[in-house]
Amino acid sequence: MEGMSPLLLSVLLALVSAVAYAAAAIVQERVAASAAGPRYAPLRSPAWWGSVLLNGVGATLHVAALAYGPLSLVQPLGALTIVFALPMAALFVGRRAGSRAWRGAVMATVGLAGLLSLTSGAEARSLADGDRWLLAGCTFGVVGALFAAAHLVGRSVLRSVVLAAAAGVAFGIASVFTKSVAEEWTPGAPLAEWPALLVLSALAVTGLLLSQASYRGAGLAAPLATVTVVNPVVAAAVGLTLFGESFRYGTAGTVAALISGAVAAGGLIQLTLDRMTVPAASLPASGQGRGPDSGPAAGSEGDPARPEVGKGVDVGAVPGTRPYLEVQVRSRAVAGRS
């Protein structure tokens, strides 16, 4: 790293951080699609612990990037997680995305990057103790409401998106508490911030478990994009309202930020619709070997439709003299015997 400028080093660390986050999401989605165990905490899965490690690496690299470069550069680069995840999933696990998924991913990334690049922290201030507890209470209330709403939604894809939004809220407020603790911590009183650290840890674990659950039944792109967008948007909203931050360029910057937010939201809608319109023929017949909530997770995004076995299948002439025919219908074949 000798001879490399701090700005270039910051960009490199931010890009590697986004790759680590994308890899963690791919592993989480694979665990959710293949595991029949707990939806929220598959503790017996070594792969899941690997995703936890990758998330930790991504977070560490992101913090290191912030140490060398400005927030206005590092945060937008973090939005590339969605774009990196799709080709990585196609390359390593054969999960190819269709044109709508790519369009949604690019829209979400561009909108989020534009929104974050317009946020300024020049007038930032720390949170008072009362504000911290109020923020923590409101956050857990919102996360709990989204969690309850997710279990009232009939469609597995929508349920996953709502769970991902709850995870994004938890992660976003965890970032706010991280910023507050970093500003208030002093070597002379290292344990003075333990209540905020406790809240931060609870939010981080809650976000991790909810994001894991969001991948079951919705594939990779829609939940990942939702978490990636909601997380910084929530943190930016708190920064604007409680930390005294603002958008750059005054009224013009505010209008541009609203447009960027609309573009990001449009990308999320595209990704959600892409997953909701997966052909029914691509799903396993009769849900054999799948749980009631598993949805279409096992099928790759953009898989071609498979032929569907319907009523009145003509299996042709059957040799023999028996007057009846027994037919067994499986997920991919029709077997007959006389």
ABEGO torsion letter per residue (X at the ends): XBGBBAAAAAAAAAAAAAAAAAAAAAAAAAAAAABABBAABBAABAAAAAAAAAAAAAAAAAAAAAAABBAAAAAAAAAAAAAAAAAAAAAAAGBBBBAAAAAAAAAAAAAAAAAAAABBAAABBBBBAAAAAAAAAAAAAAAAAAAAAAAABABAAAAAAAAAAAAAAAAAAAAAAAAAAAAABBAABAAAAAAAAAAAAAAAAAAAAAAAAAABGAEAAAAAAAAAAAAAAAAAAAAAAAAGBBBBGEAAAAAAAAAAAAAAAAAAAAAAAAAAABBAAABBBGGBGBBAAAEAAABBBGBBBBBBBBBGBBAEBBBEABABBBBBBBAABBBBBX
